[in-house]
Amino acid sequence: MSKNKYFTIILLLQFIPLSCFALAEDRNKPIKIKADSVSINEKTGISVYLGNVKFTQGSLILKGNKIEIHQPDGAVTKIIVIGTPAKFQQQQDNSPDLIHAKAGKLKYVTKDERVYLTKNASVSQGDNLLKGNKIEYNTRDSTVTAQKSTNNDNRVHVVIEPNKEK
């Protein structure tokens, strides 16, 4: 087994507590969006929100300079958030700590239940932290993978705090 595959497996096993499922009821909550402006194309099902955009659905909060929502058949299939940074926040079913993620670009694909973060990406929950140039957060399978940038020495950075006994 190569070092990269071995490292990825260890990383995934260590980060399972960080990436547990989001609140089940979030999907049934209404979507609320605030922005400075919006452009909606009903033919393509793409809406683009600009300027200090805030998207909320239950405990899910997305923030960015621009949010693009794809819903070609009426159902949301993809959300792209661009910001300095783009931000993601969500409550988990089995943890009092929120998941926080940020990156230059954040893409959420509903069919795959995956969040893709690129450009100085980070995901944290409590004191646990994962940083990398690219991070893929799979909410369905409870897995996280991260990669360093191919053109520099910024490696993946992980902080895993021990469980605090009560």
Secondary structure, DSSP 8 states (H G I E B T S, - for coil): --HHHHHHHHHHHHHTTTT--B-GGGGGS--EEE-SEEEEETTTTEEEEEEEEEEEETTEEEEEEEEEEE-TTSS--EEEEEEEEEEEEEEETTEEEEEEEEEEEEEEETTTTEEEEEEEEEEEETTEEEEEEEEEEETTTTEEEEE--TTS----EEE-------
